[in-house]
Amino acid sequence: MSDNRKLSNEEVSALIEGLNSGEIDTASGTRPPVEYKPYVFGAEDAGLLGDLHTLRLINERFGRNLRNVLLPMLRFMPRISTLPPETKRFEDHMRGMGQFESLSIARADALKGTILITVPPRLISILVNTFFGGRGDPGVTRQTEFTPTEERILEIIVDGTLKTLEEAWREVYPVQFEYMNSETNPAFTSFVEGSESVIVSSFVVQLPFAEPTTIDVLYPRQSLKQIATILRSKIQRVGDARDMNWERHLEEALMQVPLSFVPRIAEPSISLKTLMNVQEGMIVDIPAFETVRVFVEGEELFEGMMGDRDGKLALRVVG
């Protein structure tokens, strides 16, 4: 039980005297100094996007399908590893690149911005070498420009990459990527300001006869910020992508299902006495309905009238 006793007048006087004389240290109950970090409003905080769980799923789906883009040139299925997305300053990312790179910019209207796809020139040389029957890594020395053949291979790779990226995004947030232009000198790339943050998605292409190479897809952080809630979500909605061939075959199969079509012409009733006296050759009067009810699999769906057509009994549907 706590002690709620109040101080006496003598004790209060002694406390005041001790404070005035300095015998009681008045700073003994203060908190230690705390270091504060200044906050700059408008600064790019990478934590606002969370762990980008959904973007990881998009990248994994893209990495699996990217193998099909490289397959026609490599003539075998490569192994592609997907690295977790990273947030970097654009100038820091570009500082780690060489003087000669394939840099392709595509517009993404749904994200209200553009994306940057970087393909190392050594990968392009490997694809050209294997496409024409080579053994793989040609050991290319320093390059300054792509040959016409390499330009064509690069065009195929970029086009396939954009289509594959659209498929990967479709289930989460439909985006269409439209190719704009390419550059080979990182210093001349007009993407975002060097101080702006970008989300870097890296895909490592592992080949049995050469050192691994990396394809990067860069998103401006500001473009993904508007859909941050979707990218942080761990529950994905089901997209509306449909297999039209499967639907057509299913419809054709359903149209061949046989159904019973039964017109009920009459419902006669007779007494038990008459029923017991029924014999062969006996005639029983059956009054027919003016309107015939039609049942399909036991369910009444139509009404009709009996008649004949081309000498055969027929039914005309009237409702």
N, C-alpha and C positions, 0 to 999 in steps of 0.2 A: 504494500500500500504506500503510495507516494506521500511525502511530507509537505503539507501546504502551509506550514507555520510561517507567519509574517515576521519580518525583522523588527526588532525592538528599536526604540528611539536611540538607545546607546549604540546599537550596532549600525544603524544608519549614519549616525554622527561619525563613528569610527571609519566607515567606508568612505564618506566624503572627505574626511581628513587625510586618509591614505591616498586618495586620488589626487588631492591638491598638493600633497607633499612629494608625490612621485614614488612612494613606497609600493604602490600597486601599478603594475605595468598595464597601461590601457590598450596596448597593441597585441596582447597575448591571445585575444580571441579573434583576430582578423584572419581572413583567408589568404593563402599564399598567392603571389602574383600569377596570372594566367596569360599565356601568350595567345594573341588573336591573329588570325590570318585574314588579311583584307580580301573582300569579295568584290569583283568587278562585274557590275550589271551588264548583261548582254554577252558575257563570256561563253564560249562553247564548252558545255559540260557534257562529256561523253556519257556520264551516268544516267542522263535523262532518258536515253533510249533503252536502258535495261540491258539484259544479256542477249538481246536480239535472237531469241529462241526461234521465232518463225523464220527469220532470215537464214538461220542455220539449216532448217528443213528445206528451204528453197535451194540453198547451195548444194545440199546433198542430192536433191533430185536433179539439179542441173549437172552436177559432176557425173552422175550415172549416165545421163543421156549424152553428155559431151563426147563420150567414147565413140558413139555412133557417127559423130562428125569427123573424127580423125581416122576411123576405120578404113574408109575407101583409099586413103593415101598410104597408111601404114600396112594394110593388108593383114592385120591381126588386131585383136582387141587390146588396147593399152590399159594400163592400170592408172586410175586417176584418184588421188587423195584430196579430200576437201579439208582445208584448214579453217579454224574458227575466224569469224570476221574480226577485223581490227579497226580501231579508230586512230587515225594519224592526221597530222597536218600534211596538206598536199605537197608542200615544198620538201618536207622530210622524206616522204615516199619517193619523190622524183630524184632526190639526192642519191638514192641507192641504185638508180638505173644507169645503164651505160649511155654512151653518146649516140648509139644507133639502136633504136627500138621500133617496133610496130605499134603505133598508138592510134586507135580508132575511136571516134566519138559518135555516139548514137543518141537521138532525141527520144525522151520518154515523156510524152505529154501528160500521162496520168500522174506521174511523179513531179510534174512541173519543173523539169530540169533535164539534164543530160547524164549519160554514163560514159565511162572510159574503159576500153578493153585493151590490155597490153599483151602482146604476143612476142616472145623472144625470137630474134632472127635465127638462132640456132635451131629452134623447133621447125621453122619454115624450111630451112635447108635439109633437115632430116626427112621431112615429109616429101620434098621434091626428090631426094635421093632414093627413098624406098618406093615411091610411086613409079620411078623409071627402072626399077629392078636392082637398086643398090642394096648394100648390106646394112645401111643405117646411117650412123653419124659420119658425115664426110670429113670431119675435122676442119671446118671452115675457119679461115683466119679472119682478121678484122675486115668488116664490111662497111661500105658507105652508102650503098643503095641496093634495092632489090632488082633482080633480073625480071624480065617480062613473065617468065614461067613462075617465079616466086610470087610475083604480084597476083597472078591468076589463082594460085593456090591459096594465098592470103585472103583474096576476095571470097573464095569458097568457105574458108574457115570462119571468117567474120560473119558472113551471111548465115551459116549454120549455127554459129554461136548465138546470134540474136534470136533466131527462131527457137532454139532450145531454151534460151532464157525466158522467152515469152511463155512457153509451155510450163516451165518451172514456176513462174509467177501466177499463172492463170487460176490455180486452185485457191490462192490466197487473195490476190489483188490484181485483177486483169490489167496488164500493161502491154502496150505495143511499142517496140523499139524500132526506130527508123534510122538507118545509117545516114550520117552526115558527111564526114570527111576523115582523112587519115593523115598522120604525120610520122616522120621517122626521127626527128630531132626533138628530144624532150624539152629543150629550151624554147621551142616555137609552138608548143602545145597550148592551145587556148581552151582550157577546161574550167577551172575555178582559180580564185586568187590563191597565192602560195600560202597565206596564213589561214585559209579556211580548212575546216576538218572534213575528211572524207572517210567513208567506210570501205575498207579494202577486203575483198573476198578473193582468196588465192586458191588455185587448183594446181596441184603438183602432178605433172605427167611423168610417170615412171616407165622407162623403156629398158629392155634387157641388154641393149648394146650401147647405151649412151648414158651420160649423167642426167639426172632429173631436170626438167625445165618447168617453169611456172607460168601459168596464164592468170592474169589478175583482172578482176572486174571492180571498178571503182564507182561508188555512188556518192554524190555530195551529201553530207550529213543533213543539210537543210532540206533536201528532197525527201529523205526518209523520216524526218522529224514529224511531218504531217500525218504519217500513218504509224507513229510510234506505238499506239495502243494495239494495233494489229500485229506488229512485229514482236511485241512483248508477250502476246497471248500464247498460251500453251494448248489451247483448244482451237482446232481448225474447222472451219465450215466446209461442207461438201460442195464442190463446184458443180456447175451445170454441164460439164463436158459429157457428150453423149457419143456412143458408137452407132453411127447411122446404119452401117451394114447389119449390125446385130438387130437393130430395131426393125429393119426391113424384113429380115428372115423371120423374126418373131411374128410380125404382122402376117406374113404369108402362111406361117404354120397355124396361126389362130383362125385365119379365114377358111382353113380346111377342116376344122372341127365339126363333126356331124351333130345336128341338133334335131330333136323330135318336133314336128310341126303337126299339131292335132286340131282339126276343126271339130268342134262339138256341135253336131247337127241337131240332136234331139236328146231329151232325157225322159223317156216314157216311164210311167209308173203303172203297175198292175197289182191287183189284189193277190193275196196268198192263195185264195181259192182258184183264181184263174191260172196262177203259176203252177199249181199242182195238177191242173187239167191240161197243161200244154202237151200236145202230142205232135208227131211228125206230120207235116202238111197243114197244121193249124195256122191261121193268119191272125196276127196281132196288129192292131192299128197303132201307128207311131206318129203322133202329131209333131211335125218339124217346126223348129224355130223360124220366125221371120228373119231374124238376124243371127247369123252364126258366130259364135265366140271361138277365137283361135287361141290355142295354148301352145307355148314354146317351152319345153322342158318343165311342164307343169304350171307355168306362169301365164296368166291371161294377158296378151299383148295387143291383139288386133280384134276387129270385128269385120265380118264379111257377109256376102250373099251368095247362095249356091246358084249355079247355072251350068251351062255346057259350052264347050268350045271345041270345034273340029270333031264333034261327035263324042267328046269325052267330058266326064263330070269335072267341073272347074269351080274355083272359089274366087270371088272378086273381093278384094280388101277395100272396105269403105271407111275405115277409121281405126 
